[in-house]
Amino acid sequence: MRVEDLVYFCAPARLIVGTGARAQLPALLKRLNYRRGLLVTDTFFTAHTPWVKELVDGARAEGIDLLVYDGGMADPTTTLCDAATAVVRERLAGALVDHVIALGGGSTIDLAKALCLTLPSGQPVGSFVGMIDAATPILPLVALPTTAGTGSEATPGAILVDPANATKVAVMDNRLRPGIALIDPEFTYTCPPRVTADAGIDALTHAIESYLTLDSVRFDRGGQPDPGYSGRNALTMLFARESIALCARYLMRSYLDGSDTEARIGMSYASVYAALSYGSAGLNAVHGIAYAVAGMTHQSHGSTNAVMLPYVLDALRDERGEELLTIARMFGVDDADVNTAVARLPAVVRDLVGALGIPTDIRRFGVARTELDRLTGDALGVARLATAFPVADVPARYAQVVANAWQGHLSFDDLAADDTRRVA
Ligand SMILES: NC(=O)c1ccc[n+]([C@@H]2O[C@H](COP(=O)([O-])OP(=O)(O)OC[C@H]3O[C@@H](n4cnc5c(N)ncnc54)[C@H](O)[C@@H]3O)[C@@H](O)[C@H]2O)c1
């Protein structure tokens, strides 16, 4: 508890976690009186796993009809969403579903969220970007994440690529949070190492970034009576700390050995705990700059976050030293000198990013030095994230972070160089 906190905590109405937990879903759907649903997934799951058939058969046994749409794709666009809306509405021939189920990674959950919004009216998803009218009907969503993870199963938004200007846009409303988030770690056992690494570092980024973000008491809610994000508080920080500890223990293990079930389960918890933190506290510079890097380079969501994370941590040593020390200890940094421990953490995180096979500077993503000002400007343009960065001069600090991320330079590199000189 922190006396100054202004808590506004939002989470899925039902959070179910456990290996094999998917078997509980059909009976629960019946209990909730659902009769006809849409199952959104991608072809990996229809062609290579038994889970779609299992769900459809299980639901049918409870008297529930599930229509399957397996056109999901990584990083869904607004165009894909509008095409999916048209296809599903045509297949429904005027009828409507009473719930939507997402089986897949963050991309599929986001597509399903968007469909919850567009299916009732058939309107293009672009018309909901910015503000969703209170009278807009939104279908209830059941999220079954298969990566660990984006945490989209607990957040109020869907992130879509707008092909018109190659940026990501968000449709956001607390009513888009899944009513049921069912985390069955077995769904993640088939993730290949690249997906495991990208998703896992995304979870760690969510946990760390929300742990360090602006305090709830200083967060500008823009006068919203039902804000999606409202700054960090002791409750969100509780989940963030546990998530970071789990990532420190299990992220590398799950990447190196996908059959390590303890590590898979650990990362499933890490992902949803991170979401319970950032899904109310919100995020800031890592995601803000990563969106701009992704817009420029078309690299994955997880890897663009990963490349920025060490440099943002390094830039927060003055404002968030105590929290960085807590994280450093979780990662096994044992320097007795507190300043050295805090300075070492970004270097440890950079080593982790490199060990996960992700570039550790943005030059290696193909960003040219001449593009750095534009990159900084694009990142600052994502105002909801820039204003939550807990520093006094956000534009100057963003420019410094971007320059360091291009050079691959951390303050610890200077400390280490000094030590080497002293020894020599
Ligand atoms: N709405 C939110 O709150 C939120 C938060 C973070 C990220 N996101 C979005 O999530 C997306 C990234 O999601 P992601 O990292 O989960 O990856 P993803 O959903 O984009 O999936 C990547 C690939 O992995 C495959 N895959 C997924 N699960 C698998 C499994 N169990 N076995 C084998 N293959 C599997 C998919 O078929 C796909 O080809 C981005 O588009 C990002 O913008 C949304």
The ligand as a Tripos MOL2 file, in Angstrom:
@<TRIPOS>MOLECULE
LIG
   44    48     1     0     0
SMALL
NO_CHARGES

@<TRIPOS>ATOM
      1 N1         -3.4890   -5.7390  -27.3120 N.am      1 LIG1
      2 C1         -2.4710   -5.8060  -26.5240 C.2       1 LIG1
      3 O1         -2.5950   -5.5140  -25.3370 O.2       1 LIG1
      4 C2         -1.1440   -6.2260  -27.0660 C.ar      1 LIG1
      5 C3         -0.0220   -6.1920  -26.2360 C.ar      1 LIG1
      6 C4          1.1970   -6.6040  -26.7420 C.ar      1 LIG1
      7 C5          1.2940   -7.0320  -28.0600 C.ar      1 LIG1
      8 N2          0.1860   -7.0370  -28.8550 N.ar      1 LIG1
      9 C6          0.2680   -7.4820  -30.2540 C.3       1 LIG1
     10 O2          0.5460   -8.8870  -30.2470 O.3       1 LIG1
     11 C7          1.2240   -9.2320  -31.4610 C.3       1 LIG1
     12 C8          2.3570  -10.1910  -31.1540 C.3       1 LIG1
     13 O3          1.7870  -11.3570  -30.5730 O.3       1 LIG1
     14 P1          2.6250  -12.6670  -30.2210 P.3       1 LIG1
     15 O4          4.0000  -12.2940  -29.8070 O.co2     1 LIG1
     16 O5          1.8090  -13.4460  -29.3000 O.co2     1 LIG1
     17 O6          2.7900  -13.3990  -31.6060 O.3       1 LIG1
     18 P2          1.7270  -13.5640  -32.7990 P.3       1 LIG1
     19 O7          0.3620  -13.7030  -32.2650 O.co2     1 LIG1
     20 O8          1.9820  -12.4690  -33.7880 O.co2     1 LIG1
     21 O9          2.1700  -14.9460  -33.4260 O.3       1 LIG1
     22 C9          3.4190  -15.0680  -34.1060 C.3       1 LIG1
     23 C10         3.4560  -16.4210  -34.8170 C.3       1 LIG1
     24 O10         3.5130  -17.4420  -33.8360 O.3       1 LIG1
     25 C11         2.5600  -18.4470  -34.1230 C.3       1 LIG1
     26 N3          2.1470  -19.0590  -32.8670 N.ar      1 LIG1
     27 C12         1.4220  -18.5020  -31.8700 C.ar      1 LIG1
     28 N4          1.2470  -19.3870  -30.8700 N.ar      1 LIG1
     29 C13         1.8730  -20.5290  -31.2470 C.ar      1 LIG1
     30 C14         2.0210  -21.8130  -30.6630 C.ar      1 LIG1
     31 N5          1.5330  -22.0930  -29.4520 N.pl3     1 LIG1
     32 N6          2.7080  -22.7500  -31.3520 N.ar      1 LIG1
     33 C15         3.2400  -22.4770  -32.5570 C.ar      1 LIG1
     34 N7          3.1220  -21.2960  -33.1760 N.ar      1 LIG1
     35 C16         2.4420  -20.3180  -32.5250 C.ar      1 LIG1
     36 C17         1.4300  -17.7410  -34.8480 C.3       1 LIG1
     37 O11         0.7180  -18.6570  -35.6410 O.3       1 LIG1
     38 C18         2.2040  -16.7070  -35.6600 C.3       1 LIG1
     39 O12         2.6300  -17.2640  -36.8820 O.3       1 LIG1
     40 C19         1.6640   -7.9240  -32.1100 C.3       1 LIG1
     41 O13         0.8550   -7.6660  -33.2150 O.3       1 LIG1
     42 C20         1.4300   -6.8820  -31.0300 C.3       1 LIG1
     43 O14         1.0810   -5.6080  -31.5440 O.3       1 LIG1
     44 C21        -1.0240   -6.6500  -28.3780 C.ar      1 LIG1
@<TRIPOS>BOND
     1     1     2 1
     2     2     3 2
     3     2     4 1
     4     4     5 ar
     5     4    44 ar
     6     5     6 ar
     7     6     7 ar
     8     7     8 ar
     9     8     9 1
    10     8    44 ar
    11     9    10 1
    12     9    42 1
    13    10    11 1
    14    11    12 1
    15    11    40 1
    16    12    13 1
    17    13    14 1
    18    14    15 2
    19    14    16 1
    20    14    17 1
    21    17    18 1
    22    18    19 2
    23    18    20 1
    24    18    21 1
    25    21    22 1
    26    22    23 1
    27    23    24 1
    28    23    38 1
    29    24    25 1
    30    25    26 1
    31    25    36 1
    32    26    27 ar
    33    26    35 ar
    34    27    28 ar
    35    28    29 ar
    36    29    30 ar
    37    29    35 ar
    38    30    31 1
    39    30    32 ar
    40    32    33 ar
    41    33    34 ar
    42    34    35 ar
    43    36    37 1
    44    36    38 1
    45    38    39 1
    46    40    41 1
    47    40    42 1
    48    42    43 1
@<TRIPOS>SUBSTRUCTURE
     1 LIG1         1 GROUP 0 **** ****
